Amino acid sequence: MNIIDELEWREAINQQTDAEGLRELTNEKAVSLYCGVDPTGDSMHIGHLIPFMVLKRFQLAGHRPVILIGGATGTIGDPSGRQSERSLQTLEQIQENVDALTAQMKKLFVTEGDNQIRLVNNYDWTHKINVIEFLRDFGKNFSINTMLAKDVVSSRLESGISFTEFSYQILQSLDYLHLYKHEDVQLQIGGSDQWGNITSGLDLIRKKEGPEAKAFGLTIPLMLKADGTKFGKTAGGAIWLDPNKTTPFEFYQFWANTDDRDVVKYLKYFTFLSKEQIEELAEKVQTEPHKREAQKALAEEMTKFVHSEEMLEQAKRITAALFTGDIKSLSADEIEQGFKEMPTYESTLETKNIVDWLVEIGIEPSKRQAREDITKGAISMNGERVTDLELEVTPSLAIGGRFIIIRKGKKNYSLVKLSQ
């Protein structure tokens, strides 16, 4: 299957500058293409992954992808999708972000082989250009009228846009020209909000290299959930690829809780499962939705891809333990992941009667209520029901010497951290 055919089946194409020409080019030879990300933070979130998964598909089809980390453009800030000026970061912070994103990209996408993904930083060629060269050699090729008409700029005219952010599309165009000339790149891909920047780059290439220059642009559709809200956002914020920001268990649960209306779309966009495998899972969504096999497959594929097989197995162990109540099977680190968002209490535990202890740390409002809940069998500690009103709670009961898990009723879990 031609890569363009595959992307069309996966519904991953929004716009193309020359659909017929790009199809012919990808049939003729292995194409070099690129996608970029600016180092505005020290980790990508799952929304950033969308175009890079397309880049990876090109690689698997035998093409030669380039990942651009925007060490230069990141100092300015892309106005796309924003209604106000971005706060500028220090050059030191940007470099830290560049280093973090580079490591993240290498972990996810760089493989051994002739068509391995190459990483470049646009600071390497941009910082050599002085302001006179920038204005004479590049600025002269951009019409203010055309730039104002681009959605990325026109949407900001009412609220205001600085010359700094206004010039962003010139710098990104310069990137495409540089990669076209020095890396044989003939295709840029990006999100739908990058269409104006991509077409500006193509215009610059043709003005500099001639109207017959073969260069193309392709964008990926804006992804919205079935309820119309933005993909990748939760009540707790973005879903990050960095395990220190979003734990592998939280990452797994995000995908496992995907709505039936969205799961097939996500399987097409984010996984490398075959057409036949996805169609089989799509059928099960219709016939056996209660089994949630498509969601499980999605969660497993994504957690394994972003984190590792080991972290996937850990996420599954935590999930199973929470479902069965087998809390003691978890390590302290797994407890920390699985109960991160649950009510948390602290205890300077020595040895305490269970009734007094539950009231002291705040899980129970009064000794009377604590006795009543214990007598009724409504209190469990580390997965085991407590029925003895005289039970002594000691530090030795803590999992890994750090945590005690209290469950009140069927679903109300609390995490108790033992202070040193």
Summary of the structure (lengths in Angstrom):
residues: 420
radius of gyration: 26.5
end to end distance: 60.0
largest distance: 87.1
contacts: 1314
relative contact order: 0.09
helix: 50%
strand: 15%
